Amino acid sequence: MIDVDVVIVGGGPAGLSTALHLQAARPDTKLVVLEAKAYPREKICAGGVGARAFRLLEKLGVTVDCPMVKLNAVALRINHETVVEHSSEIGVVVRRVEFDHALAKVAMGRGIDLRDATPVSAIEIVEGSVRVTTDTGLEYRARCVVGADGVGGITRRITGFPRGDLRAQVVELDTEAHASDLPRDTIVFDFSIRDLQGYAWDFPTLVKGQELVCRGAYVIHNLAPDSPKQRIAKYLADRGMKLENYKLKQFAERGFEPGVEISKPHVLLVGEAAGIDIATGEGIGQAIEYGALAGPYLANALDKNDLLFSSWRDVVEGRHLGWQLRIRHWCYEAFFSDKRDAIERMLPRMKSLFKVGVQDFAGQPMSKLALARGAGQFIAAYTREKIRPDGDGA
């Protein structure tokens, strides 16, 4: 039995960010990160990371050294229009197999005890502490455990958290470029498939140095039984491509649900284990931001020996991360409703609000002028929809 202060289950961006921020806030903390698979391990993910995430890591002096495609534009296809917002250094596209391994190397280089190829088999709360058992035979007795093991992780399941209602099914594949693609510094969210409860995407990517395009379909599974595989097949066919020519990868995501608990005594959830943006499925940047909150929070809780974690949800919801997740949840509820037609007509006329959203993704100071213009554009668009003679307004 190995005694530690904190066991972090999961060695992805959420777990590693939590470890790095906890070490920075409380250097003498005894912590261990347990990752089920051996690095470098494949993780299916489109790989978009907003620059906000890197700004958080830079505060710790952390640089992630892996191949990246730099982004200077975000495009939104909707209602037969393509709206593009240009801005320098919006973010990057990475391959998770490379990004996670590079971040893990940083953590290990700073002396963090990181055990890969160490799946957790049991988590038990015993007399005010947590006993964590691994498949390798290692056992830990910790003051608390952090669940950073994603949508299908053991922490939520074995410690009694509900399964959750907001789930998405995702498929992706890597293809050559197509003549219809936008420039390689642009990520595209395509909502033009009218009956899809989700969207398709085109992200520039680098696979072993080769410039390819990651394409995928994101389907919010609790809304409709859409098949992501059928959706991406049609998306490719529209571009003269055949699904059978590419390796298809599938995965699931969990959305943040306002009001649902993300902690228990001695158990804290971060990243996708707690829930990410259900509207777009953005997760890497939010995982790192979860860690930036969890590190100082855990440090304070350990110092005070107050490990009930009853205030964790309030902390998340009271900061930028919670604000962003609630806004995105509201967007999901409004867009995928009987108001979708009206919203699709409104969105292309609200370019200033789109600009604000891109600035937030990039971690840039939001333009007050853009906010004011966006509010004006929203009022004008909303008023126009209310007075539509066909009665199909907002």
Secondary structure, 3 states (H helix, E strand, C coil): CEEEEEEEECCCHHHHHHHHHHHHHCCCCCEEEECCCCCCCCCCCCCEEEHHHHHHHHCCCCCCCCCCEEEEEEEEEECCEEEEEEEEEEEEECCHHHHHHHHHHHHHHCCCEEECCCCEEEEEEECCEEEEEECCCCEEEEEEEEECCCCCCHHHHHCCCCCCCCEEEEEEEEECCCCCCCCCCEEEEECCCCCCCEEEEEEEEEECCEEEEEEEEEEECCCCCCCHHHHHHHHHHCCCCCHHHCCCEEEEEEECCCCCCCEECCEEECHHHCCECCCCCCCHHHHHHHHHHHHHHHHHHHHHCCCCCCCHHHHHHCCHHHHHHHHHHHHHHHHCCCCHHHHHHHHHHCHHHHHHHHHHHHCCCCCHHHHHHHHHHHHHHHHHHHCCCCCCCC
